[in-house]
Amino acid sequence: MSLTALRFFTVYGPYGRPDMAYFSFANNIMKDKPIKIFKAEDGGELARDFTYIDDVVRGTIASLDTAQRSGKKQDGSKPPFRVYNLGNTNPVTVSDFVSSLERALGKTANRNYVPMPKTGDVPFTHADISAAKRDLGYTPTVSLDDGLKHFVSWYSKYYANGKNAEDTNYVPM
């Protein structure tokens, strides 16, 4: 069987999950509520390889377009199991991400820096996309600033005049 696994790195953009940090940051900034930014155990900033949804979609389509057919080949070999990282390859601190979001929203966040809980996330993510670049022709093209501008454009229309306001109160179970 032809199988391809894709690992996505901190995907953001329109119609994203409202429990993701960028979405809750936007909601709280617009409501003038504080946002919580976690610090690593050593006091350093957390950093993420934020990847705009359009780049992930292009990589996903490329993985489908390059997949081999399932089943044995005439020589008896099977299609390879493939694993690709789809990321932006440019990790930024969460504070820098928030600064870009502030510029896109035209509002300043009320930042609350707190220690990362012991059961929290990893302090740093960075996608090695060399295999995706080689095999899929994958190259991320959307910068963080441009991606957040696209997100804020969508966000502003989606929530204009109180539309879909219940989404801004989403709390994961």
Residue pairs with C-beta under 8 A, 6 or more apart in sequence:
1 70
1 71
1 78
1 79
2 67
2 68
2 69
2 70
2 79
3 79
3 81
3 82
4 63
4 64
4 67
4 81
4 82
4 83
4 84
5 81
5 82
5 83
5 84
6 59
6 60
6 63
6 83
6 84
6 86
7 83
7 84
7 85
7 86
7 127
8 51
8 56
8 86
8 87
9 48
9 49
9 50
9 51
9 85
9 86
9 87
9 88
9 125
9 126
9 127
10 48
10 49
10 50
10 51
10 87
10 125
11 51
11 52
11 53
11 56
12 20
12 22
12 23
12 50
12 51
12 52
12 53
12 147
12 148
12 151
13 52
13 53
13 54
13 147
13 150
13 151
13 154
14 53
14 150
14 151
14 154
14 155
14 158
15 154
16 22
16 23
16 53
16 151
17 23
18 24
18 27
18 167
18 168
18 170
19 170
19 171
19 172
21 94
22 50
22 97
22 101
22 148
22 151
24 35
25 35
25 98
25 101
25 109
26 101
26 105
26 151
26 152
26 155
27 33
27 168
28 34
28 35
28 109
29 35
29 101
29 102
29 105
29 107
29 108
29 109
29 110
30 105
30 107
30 159
30 168
31 168
32 110
33 110
34 109
34 110
34 111
34 112
35 98
35 109
35 110
35 111
35 112
36 112
36 114
37 46
37 94
37 95
37 98
37 111
37 112
37 113
37 114
38 46
38 94
38 113
38 114
38 115
38 116
38 117
38 120
38 121
39 45
39 46
39 113
39 114
39 115
39 116
40 46
40 116
40 123
41 115
41 116
41 123
44 123
45 93
45 94
45 95
46 93
46 94
46 116
46 121
46 123
46 124
47 91
47 92
47 93
47 94
47 123
47 124
47 125
47 126
48 91
48 92
48 94
48 97
48 124
48 125
49 87
49 88
49 89
49 90
49 91
49 125
49 126
49 127
50 88
50 91
50 92
50 97
50 144
50 147
51 86
51 87
51 88
51 127
51 140
52 88
52 140
52 142
52 144
52 146
52 147
52 150
54 141
54 142
54 147
55 86
55 88
55 140
55 141
55 142
56 86
58 138
58 141
59 84
59 86
59 132
59 136
59 138
60 86
62 132
62 136
62 137
62 138
63 82
63 84
63 132
63 136
66 135
66 136
67 79
67 82
68 79
68 80
69 79
70 79
71 78
71 79
72 78
73 79
82 131
82 135
83 131
84 129
84 131
84 132
84 135
84 136
84 138
85 127
85 128
85 129
85 131
85 132
86 127
86 129
86 132
86 138
87 125
87 126
87 127
87 129
87 140
88 127
88 140
88 142
88 144
89 126
89 127
89 128
89 129
89 140
90 144
91 124
91 125
91 126
92 100
92 144
95 111
97 144
98 109
98 111
100 144
100 145
100 148
101 109
101 148
101 152
102 108
102 109
103 145
103 148
104 145
104 148
104 149
104 151
104 152
105 152
116 123
129 138
129 139
129 140
132 138
133 139
142 150
158 164
159 165
159 167
159 168
